[in-house]
Amino acid sequence: MADALKETPHREDLPRMGSAGILRDGRYMAPPADKDGKTWVRTTAQIQASPLDCYELWRNYAAVPLWQEQIKEVRLKGKNSHWVMQTRNGKTIEWDEELMQDEPGKRMAWRTVDGDSYNAGEVIFEQAPGDRGTIVTVLQEFGQGRLKTLADSLLNRNPKQAVIENVRHFKAFMETGEIPRTEGQPHGPRGVSGTIKAEAYGEHIDTPPGLERKAS
């Protein structure tokens, strides 16, 4: 009888910690809520390339400025990496990152250890069903640093939107070597609402060059 009282036949399995967040029934749960000066974002893309090829491009620090917005240079600094970002007004922001996990073809995790801004995150490379490329999942946290938040350093660019755009750029660069851009395309007056949206979504930020350095 005592054993029967301990049984919980209708109990749901507890979610487990997994790469890029918490998994329940094989699906990611929502990332933590933004609070206490921290902002979270998770985004996913299916890329027509192998997990190892995706990992190797992401791991190639010299190529990061070709697909990440506003990053001008990434160089190795011992076991860490030193990042240089240039904002819209020409101001330079720099920080050092520590690579905490490095599993070729599977996963990378990092965190800021010094500098003008704070962020931490991980990227997961998983074989897509039916061998249709790779599912790349990024979970990233932004926190308060010397510039308050990374949103300040991006000059009105929402950090969540920045991560989403960078993953889009990574997909395009991985698959084609080029990144689509809209600079130079004509459009009429956008009004107050259009201008506000352009600022909020960072449409004023230059598209990374990819291998094609001139706008088409």
Secondary structure, DSSP 8 states (H G I E B T S, - for coil): -HHHHH--TT-----EEETTEEEETTEE------BTTBEEEEEEEEESS-HHHHHHHHH-GGGGGGTSTTEEEEEEETTEEEEEEE-TTS-EEEEEEEEEEEETTTEEEEEEEEES-EEEEEEEEEE-GGG-SEEEEEEEEEE--TTSSHHHHTTS--HHHHHHHHHHHHHHHHHHS-----TT------HHHHHHHHHHTTTTS----TT--S--
